[in-house]
Amino acid sequence: LWSVYTFKNGYVEAKQLNLMYDMVKWPLDYFLKAWNPTTKRLTVQVGDGDADHNYWGRPEQMTMARPCQVVSASSPGSDIAAETAAALALGAITFKDKGDTTYSTQLLTAAESLYAFAKANRGVFNGASPFYVSSGDRDELCEASIWLYRATRNAQYLNDAKSYSDNSYAWAFSWDDKKVACQELLYEETKTNSYRDSVTAFYQRWLPGGDVSYTPCGLAWRDQWGTTRYAANSAFLALVAAEAGINTAQYRKWAIEQINYILGDNHHNGGCFSFEIGHGRKYPQQPHHRGASCPNMPAACGQAQLNANAPSPQILY
């Protein structure tokens, strides 16, 4: 959604804008169904992490219990509620720009009520432990309030965003740490140098010469688990910062280099190795993905496919 907001012309030129609208509507519809503004309950998880990880097979053939977890006033999850509100608010902006004012209004109404719920009922959701343990909710509340400000131009939301802003050390731009994203968004709205300084401090650590490691061929390597997601997220935010006039040439060059590396502009495994499955001539053949590992039905799919030393029969596009 954020990429459509900032780089809409890229989707237009690629003739992918309508496809992107279709893609983002799926999760937005889900979020609308997950939030009940009357009972003030938000469904935040379906399934049990341990049971799901222990299952190997087609997702369509799962038969075990799929328990739901809900956040409410008595069992808060302001981190997830605020992040969902942020998505709904940005969705409202996106579909208003598309011309679908009815759907945009529906999204914005849900976003405002969900944000108010998150703001009034603070506390992080711990039901996803040990897989996704939240470190706090201020960055999500900041993100939600800034997108609501952009959707409504209600100054209270901008004041909220400033109050939730946190310029402390940001390890990465990730599902659990959006501090630097809030600093960048606040700089766009206020042109306050302290927010810009937080963004540049983040990239001083991420660009070559900082404390983020690099592979021999030039990929920023923040962590072994999800290496390219951290590099890609930071590259995206660098492009957004460049659009806002923050070290434009430097950040844009670095971001493009990171994305090109991920897509195959590298010397990994003999060169031209794409980490995007299905893109290019060479890419990972055995991703840890249940659906990709299963042969066509009616053939069985189970632990044998998990342990198979052969290319997955399905390409995970």
Secondary structure by P-SEA (a helix, b strand, c coil): cccccccaaaaaaaccaaaaaaaaaaaaaaaaaaccccccccccccccaaaaaacccccccccccbbbbbbccccccaaaaaaaaaaaaaaaaaaaaacaaaaaaaaaaaaaaaaaaaaabbbbbccccccccccccaaaaaaaaaaaaaacccaaaaaaaaaacccccccccccccaaaaaaaaaaaacccaaaaaaaaaaaaaccccccccccccccccccccaaaaaaaaaaaaaaaaaaaccaaaaaaaaaaaaaaaaacccccccccccccccccccccccccccccccccccccccccccccccccccccc
